[in-house]
Amino acid sequence: MKIEEIRKFSDEELKTKVFDAKKEYMELRFQHVSGQLTNTSKLKMSRRNIAKLETIIQERDLKQNKEGEK
C-alpha cells in the first residue's frame, strides 16, 4: 500500500486495516516458524504496512491534539 492510498481512509477504516494487518503478520510468523512460508519477504512487507498505517494514525492524533491546543 502506498501512503497516498492510506491517507484516504477514515479513522475507523485505518483501525480495521491495522487489526487485519497485525493478524496477517501473526499468521505469517506462525507459517515461518513451522517452515510453511516460502516467501519470507512477506514478513518484511507486512511489518512495513503495519508501520505505515500506525504512522498515519499517529499523525492524525498529533494533528488533532495540536488543533485542540489552539
C-alpha atoms as a printed R data frame, in Angstrom:
   type eleno elety resid chain resno       x       y      z
1  ATOM     1    CA   MET     A     1   0.000   0.000  0.000
2  ATOM     2    CA   LYS     A     2   1.129   3.499 -0.742
3  ATOM     3    CA   ILE     A     3   0.913   6.345  1.743
4  ATOM     4    CA   GLU     A     4  -1.405   8.329 -0.562
5  ATOM     5    CA   GLU     A     5  -3.874   5.439 -0.548
6  ATOM     6    CA   ILE     A     6  -3.680   5.074  3.215
7  ATOM     7    CA   ARG     A     7  -4.341   8.777  3.849
8  ATOM     8    CA   LYS     A     8  -7.678   8.479  2.021
9  ATOM     9    CA   PHE     A     9  -9.027   6.025  4.616
10 ATOM    10    CA   SER     A    10 -11.198   7.152  7.500
11 ATOM    11    CA   ASP     A    11 -10.077   6.643 11.094
12 ATOM    12    CA   GLU     A    12 -12.270   3.568 11.545
13 ATOM    13    CA   GLU     A    13 -11.005   2.039  8.311
14 ATOM    14    CA   LEU     A    14  -7.428   2.598  9.443
15 ATOM    15    CA   LYS     A    15  -8.048   0.856 12.758
16 ATOM    16    CA   THR     A    16  -9.650  -2.075 10.940
17 ATOM    17    CA   LYS     A    17  -6.758  -2.273  8.481
18 ATOM    18    CA   VAL     A    18  -4.208  -2.247 11.329
19 ATOM    19    CA   PHE     A    19  -6.058  -5.068 13.070
20 ATOM    20    CA   ASP     A    20  -6.180  -7.114  9.860
21 ATOM    21    CA   ALA     A    21  -2.528  -6.421  9.071
22 ATOM    22    CA   LYS     A    22  -1.416  -7.500 12.546
23 ATOM    23    CA   LYS     A    23  -3.484 -10.655 12.245
24 ATOM    24    CA   GLU     A    24  -1.888 -11.396  8.859
25 ATOM    25    CA   TYR     A    25   1.588 -10.762 10.281
26 ATOM    26    CA   MET     A    26   0.951 -13.164 13.142
27 ATOM    27    CA   GLU     A    27  -0.191 -15.852 10.703
28 ATOM    28    CA   LEU     A    28   2.917 -15.287  8.581
29 ATOM    29    CA   ARG     A    29   5.124 -15.640 11.663
30 ATOM    30    CA   PHE     A    30   3.475 -18.965 12.527
31 ATOM    31    CA   GLN     A    31   3.985 -20.174  8.974
32 ATOM    32    CA   HIS     A    32   7.618 -19.092  9.070
33 ATOM    33    CA   VAL     A    33   8.304 -20.875 12.349
34 ATOM    34    CA   SER     A    34   6.616 -24.063 11.172
35 ATOM    35    CA   GLY     A    35   8.533 -23.966  7.868
36 ATOM    36    CA   GLN     A    36   5.489 -23.482  5.637
37 ATOM    37    CA   LEU     A    37   6.340 -19.946  4.485
38 ATOM    38    CA   THR     A    38   8.325 -19.992  1.254
39 ATOM    39    CA   ASN     A    39   8.390 -16.239  0.532
40 ATOM    40    CA   THR     A    40   9.906 -14.720  3.657
41 ATOM    41    CA   SER     A    41   9.845 -11.212  2.190
42 ATOM    42    CA   LYS     A    42   6.136 -11.149  3.055
43 ATOM    43    CA   LEU     A    43   7.140 -10.754  6.704
44 ATOM    44    CA   LYS     A    44   9.073  -7.575  5.955
45 ATOM    45    CA   MET     A    45   6.318  -6.166  3.746
46 ATOM    46    CA   SER     A    46   3.720  -6.907  6.389
47 ATOM    47    CA   ARG     A    47   5.728  -5.138  9.110
48 ATOM    48    CA   ARG     A    48   6.176  -2.107  6.866
49 ATOM    49    CA   ASN     A    49   2.460  -1.940  6.079
50 ATOM    50    CA   ILE     A    50   1.655  -2.001  9.786
51 ATOM    51    CA   ALA     A    51   4.185   0.778 10.373
52 ATOM    52    CA   LYS     A    52   2.691   2.904  7.590
53 ATOM    53    CA   LEU     A    53  -0.830   2.507  8.944
54 ATOM    54    CA   GLU     A    54   0.208   3.294 12.508
55 ATOM    55    CA   THR     A    55   2.222   6.306 11.336
56 ATOM    56    CA   ILE     A    56  -0.822   7.833  9.647
57 ATOM    57    CA   ILE     A    57  -2.913   7.204 12.767
58 ATOM    58    CA   GLN     A    58  -0.230   8.885 14.896
59 ATOM    59    CA   GLU     A    59  -0.030  11.857 12.513
60 ATOM    60    CA   ARG     A    60  -3.780  12.375 12.763
61 ATOM    61    CA   ASP     A    61  -3.720  12.135 16.550
62 ATOM    62    CA   LEU     A    62  -0.931  14.699 16.770
63 ATOM    63    CA   LYS     A    63  -2.768  16.998 14.376
64 ATOM    64    CA   GLN     A    64  -5.955  16.789 16.463
65 ATOM    65    CA   ASN     A    65  -4.048  17.454 19.686
66 ATOM    66    CA   LYS     A    66  -2.272  20.439 18.147
67 ATOM    67    CA   GLU     A    67  -5.561  21.905 16.882
68 ATOM    68    CA   GLY     A    68  -7.114  21.332 20.315
69 ATOM    69    CA   GLU     A    69  -4.409  23.430 21.975
70 ATOM    70    CA   LYS     A    70  -5.169  26.475 19.843
